[in-house]
């Protein structure tokens, strides 16, 4: 048995570290937390200094049993969980649960999994930092108290099976308030004027823009008409150098934002991939608020830049961390080895690693240098001047490697950037010729809806949450159904373009699609309902300043400046009183809204959240006749649906005609709008409104679907019509009843016999049985391993 037992959080990390340490070390994984608060109401004793009651979950009992045995026979136990508060708490839970002794237990931390880092950590062990443990306990207890006390209030006053969380509820509030801001927004039109001039020489033409915009079509048209007889001259020229500096190395938040923009990753996916890279020893620890790089990293970056690009491309920078909660973190997210420009791994690992490498290297490179020229162009008939700008890259610097993306949304038509890459040679007083001029109607835009990444950025700006909480927060609000991430189609909008060309001014109307959304976060009606209830009755919980203050208090506990139980006492007393008061006195929330009166029946039309989601209702429960109901469609909300849109919902299901002597009906189901015909269902193509479907369209949709299904089938076996060879996503396969059978590699599809199908089906069934047997064996072993621990507890 090895003298030393070293316990880490994940098996992947254990495997990497075991390769760096000698035979005297046995490296094992705890698979994350090995115990948690019990699920019952007595988990936290609020009367006894917030004492907690913990339990080892059933799926961790075998692991705990194994670790206990190994710890007893080891001379020294090394607790090597992650370096943040959560990791410190895992070490404490291991210490308590495994019954470890202070004299032979050592705590080590490292922020990169390399041999030097691991050996250095072994040389400089410490004890468990109870300030960090207490900060994590304070967060865990506070969040449990909020969740356990608020959820029953929501069940009774809003809807059964709902839940609330401290940080999650604030995130939902941000999304709800942004949606309302967008709904209230009224677009204002103005006219942007862009002209194309030339110097009279071939190909020497450039764009220029009028800095001010015209508010009305008449003003814009008058300007263009005034330019018909105008002469244009270069009024002034200014050329000056400019520089652009690289962005700081990645923190958790900036990595999540940039991976979303550049790679299209969700916040959760970014963290999963980064975790794998860290555990494989490719990057430093991925939960950090710090933008600092260690001296070792700075030297390694310098060597790589000088070697790959030359000395003129290197400029050492040490960035300062702005985040107040960054005291725990040691370093930004960076590659472990700067000389590894790329790595082996799956596609997502390679892409994320490359992004981290480029950002880290770029942060230590020279500024990009530009020469910017600005020309003002006088109009003889008007006082306004056109402005033309051109930018020339003189030295690429960090841009050779990396350029940061932005969250700016482009909505609708882009008139083309009026900035030129390069202006032709110009001189002050030079006459210019007008090629054409356009005044294009543009509309103001509301604030953009949040993406996952921009929501993380906002939470960070407000001081809400920490690197370890961003991804779980965003996953939770979607899993609870308070927020959806989806694409939505835009709407067609007409805009005007007034043109001046060949001395003639003309006006045309064009159309553009505006408001299209891709992977944006939208509040659901139940999310709005819960948010409004919490804002009304528990404003402190969803108050941005209060939530940020709580985060600061956790930081103060982590630094030893504040007693964690005092912080909880100050919070819990007023909160518990508020909970009791709300349970006794608050009205039930329905989010109901009256829309009008049904002209056919004279009954009221209302919209509200029902048992199965938002719905429109004609009539009331008191009527003799049962009320009529219709569910809202995707994209419709209680707050914004109109009376006309609500009444349209009662037009479905709609009969659209007959085909093959069978009726065709259009309706909306769980997976969207569809046509029902002869007990079969045919989804409507994207963008087709179910209320507008004609008989001819319905027949065409049915025929197209049948043809696709027909094309999919390569062959049906005469011996059994349930045996078919079909074309699948990854090539041909055999569908045999409910079994999908893989065709062995090298088999000619034309030569497959029914006997082959029967043989493969039997082999597939046996394989399934074997898998089940293996799982059963594993379960039995786990149960056996757990028994001794249970007996020991009984004694």
Number of C-alpha atoms within 10 A of each C-alpha: 12 15 15 20 24 24 25 24 22 18 17 18 23 21 15 17 23 16 11 15 14 9 12 11 20 20 22 22 19 20 14 16 18 21 18 15 17 15 12 9 11 12 19 20 12 17 8 8 13 19 14 16 14 15 14 16 15 13 12 17 21 21 18 22 18 15 19 17 11 20 23 14 14 17 14 20 26 22 27 26 28 22 20 21 22 20 22 27 24 25 29 20 18 22 17 11 18 18 12 17 13 11 8 13 20 20 22 23 21 19 25 23 22 20 16 11 14 19 13 14 17 17 10 11 16 15 11 19 17 18 22 25 22 22 27 24 21 22 18 14 21 21 16 19 22 19 15 17 18 23 20 19 21 21 13 15 18 21 21 13 11 19 19 24 22 22 24 21 22 23 25 26 23 18 24 25 14 19 21 13 15 15 12 10 13 12 11 10 18 19 23 21 26 24 21 18 20 18 17 12 8 7 9 13 18 21 22 24 23 19 13 13 18 19 15 12 19 9 13 23 22 11 17 23 18 14 20 17 11 15 14 21 19 21 18 16 16 11 13 10 13 15 15 14 16 22 18 23 26 27 24 26 26 20 23 26 28 24 21 21 18 14 14 13 20 21 24 17 16 24 21 14 19 27 22 18 26 22 22 18 22 24 26 25 29 28 24 26 28 25 25 23 24 12 10 9 19 19 14 16 26 22 16 18 22 14 11 11 14 12 14 12 21 23 16 13 15 15 15 11 18 10 14 11 21 17 14 16 19 19 25 27 31 29 29 21 17 23 15 13 15 17 13 8 12 9 9 15 21 16 18 22 25 17 21 22 27 21 26 27 27 28 27 25 27 23 21 19 19 17 16 19 18 17 22 21 26 22 18 15 15 11 7 15 21 21 22 26 22 20 19 16 16 13 17 15 24 26 18 14 15 18 13 11 12 11 14 7 11 12 17 18 13 8 12 8 11 19 17 17 13 15 20 14 7 15 13 14 14 13 17 19 14 21 15 17 22 24 25 25 23 21 17 12 17 16 12 19 21 21 24 23 26 22 20 28 18 15 21 19 11 13 20 23 22 20 18 18 14 27 23 13 22 23 16 14 21 19 11 15 14 24 25 17 15 13 14 14 14 14 12 13 12 11 16 16 20 20 23 21 14 10 15 11 17 14 15 10 10 11 13 13 14 18 17 15 17 13 16 19 23 23 26 24 22 24 23 23 22 26 26 17 20 21 16 12 14 17 14 15 20 23 17 19 14 14 20 18 14 19 21 17 20 25 23 18 23 25 16 16 12 17 17 23 18 12 16 19 15 10 13 16 11 10 19 15 10 14 17 13 12 16 16 10 8 14 12 13 16 17 20 17 15 13 19 15 15 15 9 6 9 11 16 16 23 22 27 23 22 17 9 7 12 22 21 27 24 23 21 15 10 8 9 8 9 11 15 12 17 18 21 21 17 10 12 16 18 24 15 10 16 15 17 10 13 24 16 12 19 16 14 15 18 16 17 20 16 15 15 9 8 12 14 23 22 27 19 20 12 7 7 14 23 22 24 20 19 12 8 10 16 18 18 21 12 9 7 11 10 21 16 10 17 14 15 12 14 24 18 12 17 20 13 13 14 13 11 10 12 12 11 14 17 15 16 16 14 10 10 11 11 14 21 21 24 20 17 11 7 6 9 17 20 26 20 18 12 8 12 16 17 15 18 10 6 6 9 9 15 9 8 14 11 16 10 12 21 13 10 18 20 12 13 16 12 12 12 11 12 12 12 12 12 11 12 12 12 12 12 12 12 17 15 12 17 20 14 13 16 12 9 8 8 7 5
